[in-house]
Amino acid sequence: MALVKVRYFAAAEEAAGLAEEPRGEPTLGALREALVAQYPGLVGVLPRCAVLVDGARVGDDTVLTEEATVDVLPPFAGG
């Protein structure tokens, strides 16, 4: 099982209660489902987030490879 690093930022970090963690889900879609099941606070946050795998937006069917980094980035205000 490949472990990926998931990093949470801003409101996503607050909702999950941690800044980062290793995860073992096989695809991005499975990861999204597992996150909202484990962290109910993400239910309202995750749909608004940009979720990047190694810096790129990808689909939920993307296979998460070992050593990948997934960033969960809520919209940022300001400028």
Secondary structure, 3 states (H helix, E strand, C coil): CCCEEEEECHHHHHHHCCCEEEECCCEHHHHHHHHHHHCHHHCCCHHHCEEEECCEECCCCCECCCCCEEEEECCCCCC
